[in-house]
Amino acid sequence: MSSPTSSPPPTSRRFTDPHEPRTTIPKGVSVRGEIAGTESVELRGALQGPLTTEGFCHVHETGSLTGPLTAADVLVEGVMEGDITATGKVELGARARVKAEIRARAIAIADGCAFEGQIHMDGADAEVRFQERRKRG
């Protein structure tokens, strides 16, 4: 008897799935200075200074960043004050508190997010898409 063949799981379902390798600044740690590199970054603590990565940057609920951020894709769920530049997508979570000028190919802002600033969507193919989940009635 042969067993059914299943295709291998996708390496990444969403841009927020874990990225390897990554650098983590843990909760309770404060860093002042510049961080630059190619790895993805998880910010659970506080950073004052510019952060530049060729990978994904995730500012967790406990994280805060004061200074400019440049990355491939960005998810902010904590506090961010400074410009954000992404070659891909920027997502602001429901509990995020963000003061920034954002430049990205696509931007998503969750209901509940506090955002103050400007948004610039780059590229000829820049667009915003979402599926309406509320029922009409």
C-alpha positions as CSV (number, residue, x, y, z in Angstrom):
1,M,0.0,0.0,0.0
2,S,1.3,3.4,-0.9
3,S,0.8,6.3,1.4
4,P,-0.6,9.6,-0.1
5,T,2.1,12.0,-1.0
6,S,1.9,15.4,0.6
7,S,3.6,18.4,-0.6
8,P,6.2,20.0,1.7
9,P,4.9,22.9,3.9
10,P,5.5,26.3,2.5
11,T,8.6,28.0,3.9
12,S,6.7,31.1,4.7
13,R,2.9,31.6,4.7
14,R,2.9,35.2,5.7
15,F,5.5,37.9,5.8
16,T,5.2,37.8,9.6
17,D,6.2,34.1,9.9
18,P,9.5,33.6,11.7
19,H,12.6,34.6,9.7
20,E,15.9,32.9,10.3
21,P,18.5,34.0,11.1
22,R,17.4,36.8,13.4
23,T,18.7,39.2,16.0
24,T,16.6,39.7,19.1
25,I,16.7,42.5,21.6
26,P,14.9,41.1,24.6
27,K,12.3,42.7,26.8
28,G,13.9,44.7,29.6
29,V,17.0,45.6,27.5
30,S,17.6,49.1,26.3
31,V,20.0,49.9,23.5
32,R,21.3,53.3,22.4
33,G,23.1,53.3,19.1
34,E,22.9,52.1,15.5
35,I,22.0,48.6,14.5
36,A,22.7,47.6,10.9
37,G,22.9,44.2,9.2
38,T,21.3,41.6,7.0
39,E,19.5,39.4,9.6
40,S,15.9,39.9,10.6
41,V,15.4,41.8,13.9
42,E,12.9,41.1,16.7
43,L,12.7,44.1,19.0
44,R,11.1,43.2,22.4
45,G,13.1,45.8,24.3
46,A,13.9,49.4,23.6
47,L,16.2,50.9,20.9
48,Q,17.1,54.5,20.5
49,G,18.9,55.0,17.2
50,P,18.6,54.0,13.6
51,L,17.8,50.3,12.7
52,T,18.7,49.1,9.2
53,T,18.3,45.5,8.1
54,E,17.9,43.7,4.8
55,G,15.5,41.3,6.5
56,F,12.2,41.6,8.4
57,C,11.8,43.8,11.4
58,H,9.2,43.0,14.1
59,V,8.6,45.6,16.9
60,H,6.7,43.5,19.5
61,E,4.1,44.8,21.9
62,T,6.8,45.2,24.6
63,G,9.2,46.9,22.1
64,S,9.9,50.5,21.3
65,L,12.0,52.2,18.6
66,T,12.9,55.8,18.6
67,G,14.7,56.6,15.3
68,P,14.5,55.7,11.6
69,L,13.8,52.1,10.5
70,T,14.8,50.6,7.2
71,A,13.9,47.0,6.4
72,A,12.4,44.7,3.8
73,D,9.1,44.2,5.6
74,V,8.0,45.6,9.0
75,L,5.5,44.7,11.6
76,V,4.9,47.2,14.5
77,E,2.9,46.1,17.5
78,G,4.6,48.3,20.0
79,V,5.8,51.9,20.0
80,M,7.6,53.5,17.1
81,E,8.7,57.1,16.6
82,G,10.7,57.7,13.5
83,D,10.5,57.3,9.7
84,I,9.9,53.8,8.3
85,T,11.2,52.8,4.9
86,A,10.4,49.3,3.6
87,T,11.0,47.7,0.2
88,G,7.9,45.5,0.8
89,K,5.1,45.7,3.3
90,V,4.5,47.6,6.6
91,E,1.8,46.4,9.0
92,L,0.8,48.3,12.1
93,G,-0.9,46.1,14.7
94,A,-4.1,47.0,16.7
95,R,-2.1,48.0,19.8
96,A,0.7,49.9,18.0
97,R,1.4,53.5,18.7
98,V,3.3,55.0,15.7
99,K,4.5,58.5,14.8
100,A,6.2,58.2,11.5
101,E,6.5,59.0,7.8
102,I,6.1,55.6,6.2
103,R,7.3,54.7,2.8
104,A,6.5,51.2,1.5
105,R,5.1,49.2,-1.4
106,A,2.0,48.2,0.7
107,I,0.7,49.3,4.1
108,A,-1.9,47.7,6.4
109,I,-3.2,49.4,9.6
110,A,-5.3,47.4,12.1
111,D,-8.3,48.9,13.7
112,G,-7.2,50.3,17.1
113,C,-3.8,51.4,16.0
114,A,-2.8,55.0,16.9
115,F,-1.0,56.5,13.9
116,E,0.2,60.0,13.3
117,G,2.2,60.8,10.2
118,Q,2.2,60.4,6.5
119,I,2.1,57.4,4.2
120,H,3.8,57.1,0.8
121,M,3.2,54.0,-1.3
122,D,6.1,53.5,-3.8
123,G,6.2,51.8,-7.1
124,A,4.0,51.7,-10.2
125,D,2.4,48.5,-8.9
126,A,1.7,49.9,-5.4
127,E,-1.7,48.9,-4.1
128,V,-3.7,48.2,-1.1
129,R,-5.9,45.1,-1.0
130,F,-8.1,43.6,1.8
131,Q,-11.1,41.4,2.2
132,E,-14.1,42.9,3.9
133,R,-15.0,40.6,6.8
134,R,-18.1,42.4,8.0
135,K,-21.4,41.1,6.9
136,R,-23.6,43.5,5.0
137,G,-27.0,43.9,6.5
